[in-house]
Every structure is written in C-alpha cells, then in structure tokens.
C-alpha cells in the first residue's frame, strides 16, 4: 500500500462536503476506519470539485445504521448505507473482501453472502474485508484511491495515481474475469474514459469484444439505470463515440446500432442530440431521457413507419404502429419506463402533425404541451441533414407572429406565414429539451 502524505497531494478538506467529513469523523470516534473513496478522491486529485462523496469503512452496514439515525440500508447484491443530510446523501460502503466461489467465509462477522451464476456473474457480493482487499475488489484503478480526512493521507493499493498521471482507464485485475463477474464494468470503463478524456489501457480494451455479449445477461432495468449514467452525466457525445468505438451500443439499442452503419443522418441526429444535452447540463438546465431516447430510436421508428406506409397504411397510423413496435423491441434490452416512452412516442407522432400548417390548426399546435419538444426535435432532424421541406424555418417564423396573425396566417405551401415580409436570414431558436 502506497501512502501519499499531505504535502505530496493537492486534496484540501475545504473542498470536501461537511456531511462526508461528519460521517467519517463519527465512524473514527467509534473506533472504525473511515476513508473518502472513489470518484471524489479522483476528481479532487485532478483539481475538480466533486458533487458526490462516498465513504468506505470497516464498520458493517448494521454498525453504520446504528450510528446514524438519518440512514437506511439499501441494496441486495451489495448492501450499502445511505446517510441523508437534507438533500445530500453520503453513501457508506463496508470494505469488500475476497470470496471463494461463494463458499462460507472463515470469519462470519465479516459477512459471507456471495453467490455467482454458472457464467461467473456475481449475483450477491456481501463479503467484507480489509482496506487492502477492498481496493483490489474495485473496478478501476483511478476509482480505488482512499483519503484519510484525519491524517490527510492518500492510500493507493493498485497504482491509481500512476494511471491518473498517465490518463489511463485500467481495470483492476484480469479484465476478462472482472467483466465476467459484472459485464456492466465494460460500460463503466467507456463511461469514465469519455468523462475524463482518458484512453482505455490496451489489455482492458482488448478483453471487451469477447466479453461484450455477456451484457445480454444483465436485467433490462439495470441497463436503463446505466443508460442514464452514460448519457445524462454531461458527457453524452463523447460517451456515444466510445460506445461506437468498442461496438457496445448494440447491447443497449440493437436496431439503432445496425442502422448507424448505413445511415449517416441517423448518426448525425444522435450526435446533435447528445451535444445539445451536454450543453443543457453544463448550463444547469433540465433535461429529460425521453428526448434522448427519441433521438436514439427515431431511425428505427422512421424506417418501420416508411415500410408500413409503403404497404398502404395512412402516415399517422403507420407512425403509431411503428412507435409501438420500436418501443416494445427496445424495452427487451433497456427497460424504458412509461413516463419516458409515452413522451417519446408523442414527439415522433408530432413530427407528422407539424406538417399541418393551416392558420387555426397551426395556432392550436403551438399551444400543445408537447409542441416545444417536438419543434426542437424537428430542428435537430434538419440539423442532421434530414429533408423536411423547410418545416423548421416555417415554425420558427410562425411562433414569432402575434396571436391574431397566427390565427389568420397563410395556408401550407406559401413562402412564409402571415403577411409579414420574409427575412433573408430568419432567426432560429436554439433547440432545447
């Protein structure tokens, strides 16, 4: 274990949450070890200002829960404790230890609840151990650094500092074995590479293609949680590039991944949606998974709708059926909650409604609760190179008209809405979600 003293690192207690400091202090006062761990330590060493703070300790979840009335034990695969301070939650984990194929631990007080599937997937992992064992059991070297707020020291068991300096994402241990234990580690690997702008270490990357099919073993609900982490953390655009580079998107959205090989407009639409989402997150504006999902699955829904129209279905009927089929198939991989799938379907169907540009009908559409998202989506489609017949420009100008002019605007097919003289370079609103 490498110990980095206070004068050789840049971490300052003033950049650490008071709540996290209180949790560690109380644990230490009761004779327990307690360290800041994971992403917070990594980001502090990189000069950042983390928002989330996790604590690792030798106290069991029951011990931690007994010390903090404002806490609760959660999780089954690995039990952890959430200590709540107002809206802030400090996540406290007990040091994980080694296990031997789920056999009983010789030290029952440390926990002995471990179980693996016949493919090596960890189904339960409540085996407790020491700090040194805990460091080796973590996923990535850069996330396995510990900070002692009492002695102001950083502990490095697995070469995390070296990889931080080299800007490398490296799996701890044998990558293939660690991926078999939990295939989601492949998604975490590309997510952190995208977030930090690091390269993936060669051995870590080389094991991904052979292990990637194991992602099919992961429950669809858990993959939806990973989808949120991948694309709603402020690095969606670079994350998409990493997923495509390592051919992992197919295990989240198989049909989309297939279409991207032949449809550059689809890829451009997705990238535009990702960039837009990252910008909104950076500006602390609200975002919704429904908008991103609409962009990711639009090429599939559009292809199916076109097929149904060619078969003779009316356009709206075709889109409705295509949306149902697309969402149903996607949910077999990623469990999309209805609160997101319904708005996504409405955004798609609204693309057809936006083609109706007669005065009163158009004015009614602008007042619809889904108009803004659908209009923004239309702009992204045009930005990606889709041909819409100038719909985006028309609706941009239409929204700038006074209400009385909206109600009496010219029918579809005219050069511009209303009687106002057309501008040579109309101002377009920036897409939002």
Secondary structure, DSSP 4 states (H G I P E B T S, - for coil): -EEE-GGGS---GGGS-HHHHHHHHHHHHTT--EEEETHHHHHHHTT---S--EEEESS-HHHHHHH-TTEEEE-SSS-EEEEEETTEEEEEEEPB---STTPPPS-GGG--EEEE-TTS-EEEEE-B--HHHHHHHSSBGGG-EEEETTTTEEEESSSHHHHHHHTEE-BSS-HHHHHHH-THHHHHHHHHHHHHTPEEPHHHHHTHHHHGGGGGGS-HHHHHHHHHHHHSSS-HHHHHHHHHHTT-GGGT-HHHHHHHTT-HHHHHHHHHHHHHHHHHHHTT----HHHHHHHHHHHHHHHHHHHHHHHT--HHHHHHHHHHHHHHHHHTTS---HHHHHHHHHHHHHHHHTT---HHHHHHHHTSTTHHHHHHHHHHHHHTT---SSHHHHHHHHHTS-HHHHHTPPPTTSSSSSSSPPPSS---PPP--
